[in-house]
Amino acid sequence: MRSNILMVLNTLERHSDSEHPLSVNGIRRLIEKDFKRSVSAKTVVRILTDELTDNDAFPLREYFDVRKDDEKLKQLLEKKKIPKAESDYILYDADIWHINRIFDDAEIQLLIDLLLSFKYMPSSQCTGIIKKLVGLSSKHFKLRHDSPFNASENNHRLLLTIEDIRQAIERKQRLTFSFLTYGSDKKLHTANNEDGTELEYSMFRPYEIVIKNEKYYLVGAFDSDKLYHFRLDLMQNVRVLEEKYDESTNNIEPQKTSRPMEDILSLGCELDMSKYLGERVFMFSGESEKVVFRADKKTNLNIVGHILDWLGKDVEFCDETADAITASAKTNHKAMHFWALQYGDSVEILEPLKLREEVRETVRKMHERYER
């Protein structure tokens, strides 16, 4: 009996979806083909109606029976030109049974495309996750791409590292880690101090793992008044400090924990991660400030779109003419420096004066270098 249920269930999961429903006799034929077993139509009907439909034993699986949908049943009868009285056909030969899957094919393909474009996901892990996603669909699913566009060879323990850090965040534990940097040999090397010793960060309190510009970052703080963030794929030798953790109370001894996030002076309140990321067009640490700049619409016809793409919808515009527009936004000082250089032919920093002077000095040095 149990084997019959499993065979019907497996057949529906493998062969059916909303675009490819099966009939009772169709299920019987597929069972005979795939399992070399014979199951009667009445047995299949009983399993479908009594065991699989509205059964709490299968809380994640919903089975669709068109007989419960008057509109679809009407369309089916009209399409096949079958009198409603011929219930035997509806029961045994009509294609009315399929699984309502957790994700439809378009959603699965979207998730796969996002994975394929995330270049900091190690190739082997990316491929493994894609196989799991494909397994959520039927055999009719057609995978458009099966290998990462930008496969990473670095940090194959990335997902394990993320899991360890998430646990440390939940338990309010601190971390110690070293950092990697690229050399001219195109390989990663451990970052060192000026005296040649390994650069190590210790007593770091992690608050949040985020994604920005297709990279994982860990946001946290040392015992200071500022937030810092580090790229996860460049962190190595990540070690959770051995602090006494009480599972019954979900707490660590008070003297072992670093300051809570709301005590960080640069925050003054609970961390708003969307605001934190929005103020950093590039991921540089440091406080944010109001920046005012003039954008040339003649030089760059889509400059307003670029501003909104990079700086978000909180940007304020004023003094618009046919040729230019003034914009203001709260953003990270250093990040805005580099962003202004990126759009140097169409953006002019007006405020703050310190940032304007820094950009001008950088442009002057660039001019000297290219005039040689």
TIGU-294294 format. One record per residue (C-alpha): residue in one letter; x, y, z. Coordinates in steps of 0.001 Angstrom, whole numbers, padded with zeros to 6 digits, always signed. Layout:
AXYZ;...
// end
This chain:
M+000000+000000+000000;R+002714+002474+001018;S+004724+001601-002093;N+001724+002456-004287;I+001393+005878-002645;L+005097+006577-003153;M+004912+005540-006819;V+001930+007834-007502;L+003624+010654-005599;N+006918+010201-007447;T+005123+010110-010807;L+003277+013366-010100;E+006451+015083-008894;R+008494+013979-011891;H+006011+014297-014730;S+003351+016857-013807;D+002976+020607-013407;S+000257+023141-014183;E+001068+022952-017912;H+001329+019154-017982;P-001521+017592-015956;L-001968+013820-015925;S-004967+011518-016073;V-005438+008528-013799;N-004686+006162-016655;G-001722+008329-017642;I-000312+007937-014128;R-000842+004158-014352;R+001077+003982-017639;L+003988+006032-016279;I+004183+003829-013165;E+004341+000748-015347;K+007065+002365-017484;D+009186+003776-014661;F+008718+001143-011951;K+007759-001955-013948;R+004746-002330-011659;S+001028-002548-012361;V-001478-000509-010355;S-005237-000499-010941;A-007067+002679-011882;K-009269+002434-008802;T-006192+002252-006591;V-004733+005372-008207;V-008059+007222-007823;R-008269+006278-004140;I-004673+007398-003512;L-005269+010710-005280;T-008553+011482-003526;D-007983+009956-000088;E-004223+010009+000501;L-002755+012974-001347;T-005498+015600-001595;D-005929+017770+001525;N-003804+015411+003573;D-001816+016893+006461;A+000867+014266+005869;F+001918+016252+002810;P+001697+019868+004068;L+004052+021238+001422;R+002355+019610-001545;E-000965+020700-002992;Y-002622+018568-005634;F-004991+020179-008087;D-008160+018335-009099;V-009948+020142-011925;R-013231+018610-010797;K-013199+021112-007919;D-012845+024038-010335;D-016130+024489-012224;E-014666+026963-014723;K-011711+024755-015680;L-013947+021688-015816;K-016273+023539-018160;Q-013355+024495-020432;L-012117+020897-020424;L-015510+019511-021355;E-015949+022058-024149;K-012446+021419-025497;K-012925+017660-025560;K-016629+017975-026508;I-017552+015515-023786;P-020936+015472-022039;K-020636+016143-018313;A-022607+012954-017741;E-019675+010842-018898;S-018117+010827-015452;D-015974+007780-016181;Y-013945+009802-018673;I-013520+012652-016188;L-012469+010157-013527;Y-010001+008052-015509;D-008960+009632-018817;A-009123+013418-018397;D-005840+015213-017700;I-006835+016841-014419;W-004163+015923-011843;H-000946+017829-011223;I+001157+019320-008458;N+000881+022976-007547;R+004594+023496-007062;I+006183+025827-004521;F+007962+027654-007377;D+006802+027783-010987;D+009323+027376-013805;A+009746+031133-014364;E+010550+031663-010680;I+013058+028796-010666;Q+014788+030182-013752;L+014945+033626-012121;L+016621+032192-009011;I+019079+030251-011202;D+019924+033346-013260;L+020629+035287-010065;L+022948+032515-008878;L+024755+032348-012209;S+025431+036081-012191;F+026694+036100-008596;K+030393+035732-009353;Y+031493+035391-005736;M+029601+032135-005324;P+032105+029243-005672;S+031401+027285-008854;S+030888+023894-007184;Q+028413+025306-004664;C+026576+027233-007375;T+026191+024081-009467;G+024950+022127-006455;I+022288+024704-005592;I+021141+024849-009226;K+020615+021069-009223;K+018450+021415-006114;L+016393+024174-007716;V+015897+022141-010901;G+014724+019279-008689;L+011831+021457-007515;S+010348+021346-011003;S+009159+018566-013284;K+011039+016841-016092;H+009522+019416-018462;F+011649+022230-017044;K+014253+023381-019574;L+017381+024883-018018;R+018726+027691-020215;H+022167+027864-018568;D+023921+025248-016484;S+027260+026778-015518;P+028181+030023-013722;F+028888+033077-015875;N+031611+034304-013509;A+032750+031266-011541;S+034905+032049-008535;E+037872+029933-007549;N+038276+031741-004251;N+037067+030783-000818;H+035255+027515-001379;R+034236+027654+002272;L+032250+030846+001711;L+028850+029369+002559;L+030223+027556+005615;T+031867+030784+006758;I+028561+032610+006344;E+026781+029967+008417;D+029367+030208+011216;I+029074+033995+011262;R+025274+033916+011281;Q+025415+031737+014369;A+027864+034160+015998;I+025468+037027+015222;E+022569+035174+016815;R+024624+034357+019916;K+026198+037831+020098;Q+029684+036346+019938;R+032780+038108+018659;L+035154+037129+015842;T+038824+037076+015030;F+039941+036872+011390;S+042674+037775+008935;F+042256+039292+005486;L+043301+038451+001927;T+044513+040780-000811;Y+045443+040242-004465;G+049047+040332-005647;S+050472+041023-009087;D+050534+037258-009645;K+046693+037423-009677;K+046577+035251-006581;L+045284+035969-003120;H+047781+036517-000317;T+047389+037177+003372;A+047426+040918+004130;N+050337+042006+006335;N+051171+044907+008602;E+054009+047301+007714;D+056455+045186+009747;G+055563+042090+007702;T+053475+040375+010365;E+050062+039030+009497;L+047265+041587+009744;E+044656+040236+012137;Y+041368+041717+013255;S+040175+040692+016696;M+037273+041315+019051;F+034983+042151+016118;R+031271+042105+016915;P+029263+041061+013794;Y+025833+042635+013331;E+024631+041810+009834;I+025567+040012+006588;V+024535+041986+003495;I+024983+041919-000290;K+026122+045029-002140;N+027429+045228-005724;E+027205+041409-005967;K+029502+040931-002966;Y+028874+039638+000542;Y+029841+042031+003336;L+029915+041595+007093;V+028860+044733+008970;G+029923+045141+012594;A+032032+047078+015039;F+035030+046842+017304;D+034782+048390+020764;S+034657+051840+019222;D+032123+054365+018003;K+032104+053394+014330;L+030686+050707+012084;Y+032983+048773+009760;H+032376+046228+007032;F+034532+043558+005415;R+034142+041513+002252;L+033322+037962+003260;D+035058+036316+000311;L+038342+037981+001383;M+038094+036960+005029;Q+040076+033925+006139;N+040843+032065+009351;V+037506+033229+010722;R+037284+032098+014318;V+034413+032560+016747;L+035873+033506+020109;E+035422+030818+022724;E+032964+032589+024965;K+030820+030757+027442;Y+027432+030288+025809;D+024360+029183+027762;E+021956+027415+025374;S+019149+027397+027950;T+019074+031200+028148;N+020609+031975+024733;N+023056+034314+026485;I+026799+034753+026912;E+028449+035931+030105;P+028012+039759+030102;Q+031720+040496+030545;K+032488+038497+027403;T+030266+040433+025010;S+031130+043643+023187;R+028899+046703+023250;P+025384+046388+021824;M+024712+047918+018434;E+022492+050713+019772;D+025476+052047+021768;I+027472+052810+018625;L+027569+056603+018585;S+027482+056869+014809;L+024103+055112+014870;G+022311+056547+017859;C+019523+054034+017288;E+018851+050636+015759;L+020762+049963+012532;D+018704+050601+009387;M+020555+048338+006946;S+018730+049539+003824;K+019671+053119+004701;Y+023244+052096+005515;L+023662+050410+002119;G+021825+053150+000243;E+024273+055758+001527;R+027228+053779+000153;V+027344+053623-003642;F+030641+051846-003063;M+031302+049976+000154;F+033598+052293+002089;S+033430+052550+005864;G+032877+055883+007540;E+030045+058274+008282;S+027621+059671+005717;E+027059+063336+004897;K+024850+065489+002708;V+026371+065990-000746;V+025100+068518-003302;F+026133+068301-006952;R+025188+069667-010354;A+024529+067207-013162;D+024872+068067-016851;K+021942+066643-018835;K+023426+067594-022206;T+026641+065635-021623;N+024742+062619-020316;L+021127+062395-021474;N+020290+059698-018883;I+022163+061240-015959;V+019010+061430-013798;G+018493+057714-014293;H+022098+056991-013325;I+021752+059120-010202;L+018632+057237-009126;D+020202+053851-009933;W+023244+054549-007760;L+021934+056809-005009;G+018343+055611-004653;K+014958+057297-004571;D+015811+059483-001546;V+017767+061856-003806;E+016290+065361-003924;F+016316+067397-007169;C+016024+071161-007633;D+017016+074029-009977;E+016305+072011-013129;T+016898+073615-016507;A+016992+072214-020019;D+020736+071590-019652;A+021348+070693-016002;I+019856+069723-012643;T+021013+070000-009040;A+020794+066945-006787;S+021431+066316-003100;A+021782+063047-001224;K+023128+061686+002017;T+026004+059393+001145;N+029398+058151+002235;H+032167+060754+001722;K+034796+058484+000174;A+032293+056560-001941;M+030948+059807-003371;H+034493+060879-004232;F+034922+057876-006506;W+031380+058112-007870;A+031977+061748-008890;L+035127+060693-010746;Q+033182+057945-012505;Y+030758+060565-013868;G+033385+063294-014051;D+032323+064728-017423;S+028718+065255-016291;V+028819+065794-012509;E+030252+068681-010462;I+030412+068487-006655;L+029170+071704-005021;E+029053+070758-001329;P+030701+069975+001006;L+033710+072082+000072;K+036123+069520+001507;L+034851+066863-000892;R+034892+069335-003786;E+038551+070176-003036;E+039490+066489-002794;V+037912+065710-006169;R+039593+068758-007720;E+042991+067638-006369;T+042470+064143-007767;V+041503+065592-011162;R+044578+067838-011094;K+046853+064849-010492;M+045110+062929-013260;H+045597+065873-015621;E+049330+066022-014830;R+049679+062289-015343;Y+047954+062322-018737;E+049790+065459-019879;R+053194+063769-019595;
// end
